[in-house]
Each structure stands twice: as C-alpha cells, then as structure tokens.
Amino acid sequence: MGDARSEVVGQSSHSASHVGEKMQVKSWILAWLAFLPFVLIRAENLAESDTFWQVRTGILTIAHARIPSADPFSWTVGGEPWTLNSWGFNVVLGLSYQAAGLVGVALASACLVAVIGGLVLLLARQLGASPVVSACVLLIGTPLLTLYLSARPQLIDYIAVLALVMLLRWLIEVRQPAWPLLAIAVLTIVWVNLHAAALLGVAITGVSILLVCLKRSTRRRSGWFLAALLITMLCSLVNPYGAGLLAQTLQVKSESTVITEWQPFNPADPLQLVMFALGLLGLVVAARRGDAVFTAAIFVAACGSVAAMRVLPIFLLLALPVLASFASHEAVMLYFASRRRMLTQGATAVVVIAVGVAVFNLPFLGRPDPTHFPSASIKAIPPGCKLFNAYRFGGLVILERPDVLVSVDSRNDLYGAERVTQSLRVLDGQVDLDEGLAGADCVLVPPTSGLAGRLRTSADWNLKSAETTAELFIRR
C-alpha cells in the first residue's frame, strides 16, 4: 500500500512539474508575441539610404549570378573597384524585393528584428529571469533601439552576436562540446557572408578565453574555447574576398569619420548616454556573477561603442538579458505579485495600443520615409541624367532610377572621406558652382541647403520639382 501511495505521489509531482513547465513556455511565448507589434511599427518606414542601394545590388547579383566588382551606380567613381561587405544580405533584400517590392523588404527585416527579440528572451530565460520581467525589460529597451533596427545588415550582427554568446555559454555547460563548435563554425561562415562584422565574433571569443582561464570552475574548458577562437578566425576567411575583407572593414571605418554613426560615443547625447549606462550596468552585473562569456561579450561591445556609436545597440542588446535576470529578484517578483492586476492591465493596454498603431500603419508598410526622401522629385529626374545629389538621397535614386547615375551615396569606403567631404562642401554652397557641379546635368538637394539657395538665383539652372524634402534643378 505504501509503495502504491508513493507511486501516486510521484506521478502527481511529475504531472505538476510538467504543467508548470508548459505554463513557463507559454509565458515566454506571450512575452515574445507582445514584442511583435513594436516590430511592425518600426518596419513601417524605410529610413536608411543603405537599404535601397543594397536592394539594387542584390538584384544585380541575382541577375548576373556574380558579385559586382566595380561601381555601376555613380558617375564620380563609376567603374572603380568595389568590395561588398554585405553581399549575402544584399541578395536577401533583392529576393525580398522581387517577391513583394519594398513591402517584402520591410517584412524580411521585421522578421530579423523578431528573431533578435526572441534571442534576447531566450538568453534571459537561460539566465533564470522571469518571463514577465524579461518582457518588460525588452519593451523598455525597444524605444532606445528603434533607430538602429532598420533594414540594414547590422540586423545580422545583432542576431549573430546573441547567438554566439549562447553557443559559447553552451561550450561551458554541455558534456559534448563538439556540436557547439560546429554550430559556431556554421554561424561564422553565414555571418561573414551576410556582413563583414563577423570579425566582432573573433574578438568576443578571444576575450572569453582569457576570462574562462581566470576562473577555476571553467578553466578546464579553455582548450575548447581556444578551438572556438581558431574556428571563428578560419571561418571568417570563408568569403569571396578572403583575408581582404579585413582590410576593407578597416577602410570603411577610416573613410567614414565624417558620418555620424561612425563617430565615437558622445555622452552629451541623452539617448547614447542612457544606452551606454544600461550597457555598463549589464557589464557590472555579469562581471560580479562571474559569467565569463557575457562579461567578455559586453566588454568588447563597450570598447566598440566608445570607438563608434554604431556598436551601441549591440552593447545594449547584450546587457538586456543580464538586466532581466538581475531584475528578477525575489523582492521584484513579490512586488509584481502584489500589483499583478494593475500591472497586467497596464501591460495589456500598452500592447493593445501598439497593435492598433501597427494595424493602422500596415497600408504604409515599406514606404521610403516621406520625411527623408523626395519620391516625386526622383521620378521627375530626366532619363540618363548625371545627378549631383545630397548624400542621403543617393540610395533611393539608385533603386528607383537605375538609369540615373548619382554623385554620391552611403558607400563611404568606395567614395573615400575626401570625396564625401567635398560633396558636403558643395551642398553647403561653399564652392564655386561651375567647379562644384562640373559634370552634373541635374541637382537634387534639400531646399534648406546653401546650394539650393544659390541655384534658385542662377541663370544656368532651372527649378523643375520642389518638395519639402528636396528640390530638383536641371541645367539650362
């Protein structure tokens, strides 16, 4: 009788545990679903110039079954050698565009952002965080990340860094490290062919080795981490340019000093300051817990953020799971339990509002941001025109008017800092018109620019189209 009763109790305990586990999984799924409306809201407008020329490049790559090796889009550097640091991502965008136009591009990018949110939550779960707290931390961090979650290959970097951290932590925990090493190899090869920033993975793995060796409980795994470092280094070479991609990456940095996102961290910017502070808090928490992999990854991202603000989103994304785990303290959970009804109603209201905004914005999904781009003026450009254009407009002209050659776009490594700086001086109206516009048949610039003001009074140029974002001038 006693054995039977014990068996019944054991079965009941196992059943209760299974039910509890299913409830936990549902809670994490709900946390991820609550994030999706914000993903669609961000996907409404395409605001990055890079996106458009990357789509056109992807289409060219698909059509010719080879990666372009020389610039086909501009009249200022046309035919010069061109190295693509995101050829694979360009193909993804090109396929999305061929399937459903810019709506397809926006949806493909939205799917990548959804994966990013899912990885943040998955890492938070591995760290023992509460699904409710993790959802709150993710949703609080989302507005800070909004500007960075655009349709660009950096989305691949965010996914890959989070995935690499997960694999490196598994390298410590699992009994058979062979499969995490294989996964790291596959991840690195895919990453480097989608975006050259895969070299960031080499840095994270290298610093992880140092911290793993310093901690007695993980020191026995240092050999596997050394193998992971060799794998990331070798697999980073598996791309069409081999080791030349490293030189190209350094060139992008050196030629982009005049571009805002490549400038160092600016503590006077409130958004950057908040992101950096949260990242540092995550670094402190990870270090105090002795988490070698998270500490290494966040440290590398912190150094990168100081050098170039474009790394800030990686810094914050890595910190979010750590902060979610830290915030899942017993006292916090007791407060949540005591205010469960109020907090549930508030969270539901926020999600419902987000769903409403996302649904309202669906008809505009994938449009070029009208506050940034002059679509009507781009359509009005005469066929075959050699266009002098503002830096921001080049990408959309390349996509929508492949018959028009631009003077500059956001491929800084191709044009070089000197050409970009000279273009900005012409735009500001600081140089002689004949000299600055030599070779150009038409001009597309913001109406507030110094160049637009001079062209309006010039007898050699005629205003053909005017929008709030740009004016189009044709040489008489």
C-alpha positions, 0 to 999 in steps of 0.5 A: 500500500505504501509503495502504491501511495508513493507511486501516486505521489510521484506521478502527481509531482511529475504531472505538476512539474510538467504543467508548470513547465508548459505554463513557463513556455507559454509565458515566454511565448506571450512575452515574445508575441507582445514584442511583435507589434513594436516590430511592425511599427518600426518596419513601417518606414524605410529610413536608411539610404543603405537599404535601397542601394543594397536592394539594387545590388542584390538584384544585380547579383541575382541577375548576373549570378556574380558579385559586382566588382566595380561601381555601376551606380555613380558617375564620380567613381563609376567603374572603380573597384568595389568590395561588398561587405554585405553581399549575402544580405544584399541578395536577401533584400533583392529576393525580398524585393522581387517577391513583394517590392519594398513591402517584402523588404520591410517584412524580411527585416521585421522578421530579423528584428523578431528573431533578435527579440526572441534571442534576447528572451531566450538568453534571459530565460537561460539566465533564470529571469522571469518571463514577465520581467524579461518582457518588460525589460525588452519593451523598455529597451525597444524605444532606445533601439528603434533607430538602429533596427532598420533594414540594414545588415547590422540586423545580422550582427545583432542576431549573430552576436546573441547567438554566439554568446549562447553557443559559447555559454553552451561550450561551458555547460554541455558534456559534448562540446563538439556540436557547439563548435560546429554550430559556431563554425556554421554561424561564422561562415553565414555571418561573414557572408551576410556582413563583414562584422563577423570579425566582432565574433573573433574578438568576443571569443578571444576575450572569453578565453582569457576570462574562462582561464581566470576562473577555476570552475571553467578553466578546464574548458579553455582548450575548447574555447581556444578551438572556438577562437581558431574556428571563428578566425578560419571561418571568417576567411570563408568569403569571396574576398578572403583575408581582404575583407579585413582590410576593407572593414578597416577602410570603411571605418577610416573613410567614414569619420565624417558620418555620424554613426561612425563617430565615437560615443558622445555622452552629451547625447541623452539617448547614447548616454542612457544606452551606454549606462544600461550597457555598463550596468549589464557589464557590472552585473555579469562581471560580479556573477562571474559569467565569463562569456557575457562579461567578455561579450559586453566588454568588447561591445563597450570598447566598440561603442566608445570607438563608434556609436554604431556598436551601441545597440549591440552593447545594449542588446547584450546587457538586456538579458543580464538586466532581466535576470538581475531584475528578477529578484525575489523582492521584484517578483513579490512586488509584481505579485502584489500589483499583478492586476494593475500591472497586467492591465497596464501591460495589456493596454500598452500592447493593445495600443501598439497593435492598433498603431501597427494595424493602422500603419500596415497600408504604409508598410515599406514606404521610403520615409516621406520625411527623408526622401523626395519620391516625386522629385526622383521620378521627375529626374530626366532619363540618363541624367548625371545627378549631383545629389545630397548624400542621403538621397543617393540610395533611393535614386539608385533603386528607383532610377537605375538609369540615373547615375548619382554623385554620391551615396552611403558607400563611404569606403568606395567614395573615400572621406575626401570625396564625401567631404567635398560633396558636403562642401558643395551642398553647403554652397561653399564652392564655386558652382561651375567647379562644384557641379562640373559634370552634373546635368541635374541637382537634387538637394534639400531646399534648406541647403546653401546650394539650393539657395544659390541655384534658385538665383542662377541663370544656368539652372532651372527649378523643375520639382520642389518638395519639402524634402528636396528640390530638383534643378536641371541645367539650362 
